[in-house]
Amino acid sequence: MNKRQQLPWDNPRFRNWVAVARACHAVERALGAALQPLELKPAQLDVLMNLYRHPGMAQNELARKLLVGRSNITMLVPQLEERSLVKREGDEKDRRVNRLSLTSQGEALLMKALEVHMALIEKAMSAVPPNECDLVGEHMRRITEVLSAD
């Protein structure tokens, strides 16, 4: 960027993008702290939530859904298995595929974690009227689609 080019500080898109990024970081920090008593990390909660909603999901599908590499899932799953929260079973049709599902302990912990997560979401979004919450979500989904298309 040379001196003749406009710096981004005054650009509303830049300014608002930074605000979104800061909010995201603040939520991640707050969620991490709130989940500590349950000995759960936000990434682990993401896994539990997705397996609750999609039992029997393959590890590679889970990685795609969470927008992370397969190596991330390969590291997370054994941690959750050790705690008897997740079970891994081979696919009947393809032995290379592992299917994941929650154990009853995993489901019970997820329900506690969802209470914590929802309380944080309610606190964070309390300053925004419900119709504006929908608008924020709509914009974030559009941004995700645009960036996912690349």
PLY file of the C-alpha trace (Angstrom):
ply
format ascii 1.0
element vertex 150
property float x
property float y
property float z
element edge 149
property int vertex1
property int vertex2
end_header
0.00 0.00 0.00
1.53 3.34 -0.98
0.83 6.78 0.51
-1.62 7.70 -2.27
-3.89 4.75 -1.52
-6.68 5.20 1.00
-5.92 3.60 4.35
-8.62 1.24 5.59
-9.34 2.87 8.97
-12.13 5.07 7.59
-13.68 2.35 5.43
-16.92 1.18 7.13
-16.42 -2.37 5.81
-12.98 -2.57 7.39
-14.10 -0.95 10.64
-17.11 -3.26 10.99
-15.12 -6.34 10.00
-12.68 -5.58 12.82
-15.65 -5.21 15.20
-16.97 -8.65 14.14
-13.53 -10.22 14.61
-13.17 -8.67 18.07
-16.63 -9.83 19.08
-15.78 -13.34 17.89
-12.58 -13.37 19.94
-14.40 -12.02 23.00
-17.06 -14.73 22.73
-14.42 -17.46 22.30
-12.54 -16.23 25.39
-15.72 -15.97 27.47
-16.95 -19.39 26.31
-13.58 -20.96 27.10
-13.69 -19.55 30.61
-17.34 -20.52 31.14
-16.69 -24.12 30.02
-13.65 -24.60 32.29
-15.67 -25.97 35.24
-16.95 -28.69 32.88
-13.38 -29.39 31.73
-14.46 -28.72 28.17
-12.98 -26.51 25.47
-14.99 -24.69 22.78
-13.63 -26.98 20.02
-14.69 -30.04 22.02
-18.15 -28.52 22.53
-18.40 -28.04 18.74
-17.70 -31.74 18.27
-20.28 -32.79 20.88
-22.95 -30.49 19.43
-22.43 -31.78 15.91
-22.46 -35.43 16.96
-25.66 -34.86 18.91
-27.29 -33.34 15.83
-25.75 -35.84 13.38
-25.07 -39.15 15.14
-22.91 -41.56 13.16
-21.12 -38.79 11.31
-17.80 -39.77 9.76
-14.68 -38.04 11.05
-13.97 -36.41 7.68
-17.57 -35.09 7.51
-17.16 -33.63 10.98
-13.94 -31.88 9.95
-15.70 -30.37 6.92
-18.66 -29.24 8.99
-16.42 -27.59 11.59
-14.22 -26.00 8.90
-11.06 -27.60 10.33
-8.51 -30.04 9.03
-8.88 -33.76 9.55
-5.81 -33.65 11.79
-7.73 -31.41 14.24
-10.48 -34.01 14.52
-7.91 -36.79 14.77
-6.52 -35.00 17.85
-9.89 -34.12 19.43
-11.67 -37.47 19.12
-9.21 -39.51 21.25
-9.43 -36.86 24.01
-13.21 -37.19 24.03
-13.02 -40.99 23.82
-10.71 -41.11 26.86
-13.37 -39.27 28.83
-16.05 -41.70 27.54
-17.90 -38.84 25.84
-17.61 -40.10 22.27
-17.44 -43.54 20.73
-15.90 -44.42 17.42
-17.16 -47.34 15.34
-16.04 -48.63 11.98
-18.31 -48.18 9.00
-19.94 -51.43 7.85
-19.42 -50.59 4.17
-15.98 -48.97 4.31
-13.43 -50.05 6.91
-11.40 -46.87 6.37
-14.25 -44.74 7.75
-14.88 -44.16 11.45
-18.40 -43.23 12.53
-18.71 -41.07 15.64
-21.51 -40.77 18.16
-22.03 -39.51 21.69
-22.12 -41.79 24.69
-24.75 -41.20 27.35
-22.05 -39.40 29.37
-21.26 -37.24 26.35
-24.90 -36.32 25.92
-25.27 -35.46 29.62
-22.18 -33.22 29.53
-23.40 -31.60 26.32
-26.71 -30.66 27.97
-24.83 -28.94 30.84
-22.51 -27.21 28.38
-25.45 -26.00 26.29
-26.92 -24.31 29.36
-23.62 -22.49 29.84
-23.38 -21.65 26.14
-26.97 -20.38 25.91
-26.49 -18.18 29.00
-23.46 -16.62 27.32
-25.34 -16.12 24.06
-28.27 -14.52 25.90
-25.89 -12.18 27.72
-23.98 -11.28 24.55
-27.08 -10.71 22.44
-29.18 -8.98 25.12
-28.19 -5.56 23.80
-29.57 -6.39 20.35
-33.32 -6.60 19.56
-34.45 -10.01 18.19
-35.13 -8.70 14.67
-31.61 -7.27 14.52
-30.22 -10.61 15.77
-31.81 -12.20 12.71
-30.24 -9.54 10.50
-26.79 -10.11 12.03
-27.16 -13.85 11.42
-28.28 -13.30 7.85
-25.24 -11.12 7.12
-22.83 -13.59 8.74
-24.29 -16.47 6.71
-23.81 -14.44 3.51
-20.21 -13.70 4.44
-19.62 -17.39 5.15
-21.09 -18.33 1.75
-18.93 -15.80 -0.09
-15.75 -16.97 1.62
-16.67 -20.66 1.29
-17.17 -20.29 -2.46
-13.44 -19.62 -2.98
0 1
1 2
2 3
3 4
4 5
5 6
6 7
7 8
8 9
9 10
10 11
11 12
12 13
13 14
14 15
15 16
16 17
17 18
18 19
19 20
20 21
21 22
22 23
23 24
24 25
25 26
26 27
27 28
28 29
29 30
30 31
31 32
32 33
33 34
34 35
35 36
36 37
37 38
38 39
39 40
40 41
41 42
42 43
43 44
44 45
45 46
46 47
47 48
48 49
49 50
50 51
51 52
52 53
53 54
54 55
55 56
56 57
57 58
58 59
59 60
60 61
61 62
62 63
63 64
64 65
65 66
66 67
67 68
68 69
69 70
70 71
71 72
72 73
73 74
74 75
75 76
76 77
77 78
78 79
79 80
80 81
81 82
82 83
83 84
84 85
85 86
86 87
87 88
88 89
89 90
90 91
91 92
92 93
93 94
94 95
95 96
96 97
97 98
98 99
99 100
100 101
101 102
102 103
103 104
104 105
105 106
106 107
107 108
108 109
109 110
110 111
111 112
112 113
113 114
114 115
115 116
116 117
117 118
118 119
119 120
120 121
121 122
122 123
123 124
124 125
125 126
126 127
127 128
128 129
129 130
130 131
131 132
132 133
133 134
134 135
135 136
136 137
137 138
138 139
139 140
140 141
141 142
142 143
143 144
144 145
145 146
146 147
147 148
148 149
